[in-house]
């Protein structure tokens, strides 16, 4: 198995490189309790992808979501007063993921 650093440097698949980026973000932001990487919600609930179910974070926190039907990554936060999402950016593809993650972090 190749590690995330090797995949990032040498990988040619955008899917593999996206997974490497998301794994790194998970490690950076998943916190709390004993053994958070195995026992807490991944990404502290701040990343929403179709294959992962997590508890939603508090309002006002930046969140990243994949909308597969539109092939878009969106970065948003929930307005605590109205309960409606406030869109920060909405971009397509691997470059869109990279740009959204830069703003997310």
Buried (B, 14 or more C-beta within 10 A) or exposed (E): EEEBEEBBEEBEEEEBBBBBBBBBBBEEBBEEEEEBEEEBBBBBBBBBBEEBEBEEBEBEEBBBBBBEEEEBBBBBBBEEEEEEBEEBBBBEEBEBBBBBBEEBE
